[in-house]
Amino acid sequence: MTPNTTKSLRAGASDYADEARGVTTHALDTTKQFANQAIEKAGETVRDLRYGVKDLASKGATSVSEASAAAQRQLGHYAQATGRYVSEQPLKSALIAAAVGAGVAALVLAWRRNRDHKGYY
């Protein structure tokens, strides 16, 4: 090989190296831009999710509060109706209460007898 050919090959290799460096730099810059866009998009999504969860939690708390108030109102109605029935039918109410008490006592005794029979403590 002649010295001119060697210089020419070196110059060509240097040009290819410069071009490869430029392409690599461009690829890195593009990758950085894509990464930054992805991070921004993920941040927006997380923000949207956070606000959505807060809104959902607020709606859930409101629903629970409303359901609780409705249940309290319904229990109040039942208590009033029970009070009226007891005052209007005292003997019948006492007999019903005694029957319910006897039934509960029978269930408790049967459960305890079964538990003692199986060896539970």
C-alpha positions in Angstrom: 0.0 0.0 0.0 1.1 3.4 -0.8 1.2 6.3 1.7 -1.6 8.1 -0.2 -3.8 5.0 0.0 -3.2 4.7 3.7 -4.0 8.4 4.2 -7.2 7.9 2.1 -8.2 4.9 4.2 -7.6 6.7 7.4 -9.6 9.7 6.3 -12.5 7.5 5.2 -12.4 5.7 8.5 -12.4 9.0 10.4 -15.3 10.2 8.3 -17.2 7.0 9.1 -16.4 7.3 12.8 -17.6 11.0 12.8 -20.8 9.9 11.1 -21.3 7.1 13.5 -20.7 9.5 16.4 -23.3 11.9 14.9 -25.8 9.1 14.5 -25.2 7.9 18.0 -25.6 11.4 19.4 -28.8 11.8 17.5 -30.1 8.5 18.7 -29.3 9.4 22.3 -31.0 12.8 22.0 -34.1 11.1 20.5 -34.1 8.5 23.3 -33.8 11.2 25.9 -36.8 13.1 24.4 -38.9 9.9 24.3 -37.9 9.1 27.9 -38.8 12.7 29.0 -42.2 12.5 27.2 -42.9 9.1 28.8 -42.0 10.4 32.3 -44.3 13.5 31.7 -47.1 11.2 30.5 -46.7 8.9 33.5 -46.8 11.9 35.8 -50.0 13.1 34.2 -51.5 9.6 34.5 -50.5 9.3 38.2 -52.0 12.8 38.8 -55.2 11.8 37.1 -55.4 8.5 39.0 -54.7 10.3 42.3 -57.6 12.8 41.6 -59.8 10.0 40.5 -59.1 8.0 43.6 -59.8 11.0 45.8 -63.1 11.6 44.0 -64.0 8.0 44.3 -63.2 7.9 48.0 -65.2 11.1 48.6 -68.2 9.6 46.7 -67.8 6.4 48.7 -67.7 8.3 52.0 -70.8 10.2 51.0 -72.6 7.0 50.1 -71.7 5.3 53.4 -72.8 8.4 55.3 -76.2 8.5 53.4 -76.7 4.8 53.9 -75.9 5.1 57.6 -78.4 8.0 58.0 -81.1 6.0 56.1 -80.4 3.0 58.4 -80.8 5.1 61.5 -84.0 6.6 60.2 -85.3 3.0 59.5 -84.3 1.8 62.9 -86.1 4.8 64.4 -89.3 3.8 62.6 -89.0 0.2 63.8 -88.4 1.4 67.4 -91.5 3.6 67.2 -93.6 0.8 65.7 -92.3 -1.6 68.4 -93.0 0.9 71.2 -96.6 1.4 69.9 -97.2 -2.3 69.6 -95.9 -3.0 73.1 -98.1 -0.2 74.6 -101.1 -1.5 72.6 -100.5 -5.2 73.3 -98.6 -5.6 76.5 -99.5 -9.2 77.3 -98.9 -10.4 73.7 -95.6 -8.5 73.7 -94.5 -10.2 76.9 -95.4 -13.6 75.6 -93.5 -13.0 72.3 -90.5 -11.8 74.2 -90.6 -14.9 76.5 -90.8 -17.2 73.5 -87.9 -15.5 71.7 -85.9 -15.7 74.9 -86.7 -19.4 75.4 -85.7 -20.0 71.8 -82.3 -18.2 72.2 -81.7 -20.0 75.4 -82.4 -23.4 73.8 -80.0 -22.6 70.9 -77.2 -21.5 73.4 -77.7 -24.7 75.4 -77.6 -26.9 72.3 -74.5 -25.2 71.1 -72.7 -25.5 74.4 -73.8 -29.2 74.7 -72.5 -29.9 71.2 -69.2 -28.0 71.9 -68.7 -29.9 75.2 -69.5 -33.2 73.5 -66.8 -32.5 70.8 -64.2 -31.6 73.4 -63.9 -27.8 72.6 -63.0 -25.5 75.5 
